[in-house]
Amino acid sequence: MKNDIINFFLFLLSGPAHIQLNSLGYIILFISSILVGKFLGEKRYIGFTWSTIFFFLMPLLGSLGIIFSLTIIFLSPKLTSKPPKGTSGKLYWGVGLLFFSILAILGIITSKTNPINPQKYLENGSILLSIELILLSTYLIWIYLKFPAKDAVT
């Protein structure tokens, strides 16, 4: 059983997992996402909801998703420290990433020179990377709105 769980997480690290996951895999990923949200996210300003969303969706969207999601969770300050500042830099990065990610997805979908082959783009990760960046940019905008800096103009 222990080896099966280790092999499952190694499989998630290897690439876009949604292609080959069965229903048991989704259940294990969902339960582990809730556990990460409960034991890691609730103790940080990222909170239960965002940490669960990151840990569930990032491995499904692209390779090294678990590492990226855990990095985002661990970079969020603990509740015992000062809250993160919603600086305008986070807002600009969030809006910029959102804008360019949506443009990238629209560019891939509406490309007339290359007829769309969804499996090709899922394999090379172009659309998936854009979706991950949309998720990250939404989180950065949320930080700006949730924890406004005292000198920020609202």
QUIHU-V806883 format. One record per pair of residues at least 24 apart in sequence whose C-alpha atoms are under 8 Angstrom apart, sorted by the first residue. I is the first residue (numbers start at 1). J is the second residue. Records with the same first field share a line. If there is no record, write none. Layout:
I->J + J
//
This chain:
12->59 + 60 + 63 + 64 + 65 + 66
13->59 + 63 + 64 + 65 + 66 + 67
14->63 + 64
15->59 + 62 + 63 + 64
16->59 + 60 + 61 + 62 + 63 + 123
17->59 + 60 + 61 + 62 + 63
18->60 + 61
29->56
30->56
40->73
41->73
43->78 + 79
44->73 + 76 + 77 + 78 + 79
45->76 + 77 + 78 + 79 + 83 + 84
46->73 + 76 + 77
50->139
54->135
58->132
61->128 + 129 + 131 + 132
62->125 + 128 + 129 + 132
83->147
84->143 + 147
85->143 + 144 + 147 + 148 + 149
86->143 + 144 + 145 + 146 + 147 + 148 + 149
87->144 + 148 + 149 + 152
88->144 + 152
90->140 + 141 + 143 + 144
91->140 + 141 + 144
93->137 + 140
94->136 + 137 + 138 + 139 + 140 + 141
95->137 + 141
96->137
97->133 + 134 + 137
98->133 + 134 + 137 + 138
101->130 + 131 + 133 + 134
102->130 + 134
104->130
105->130
//
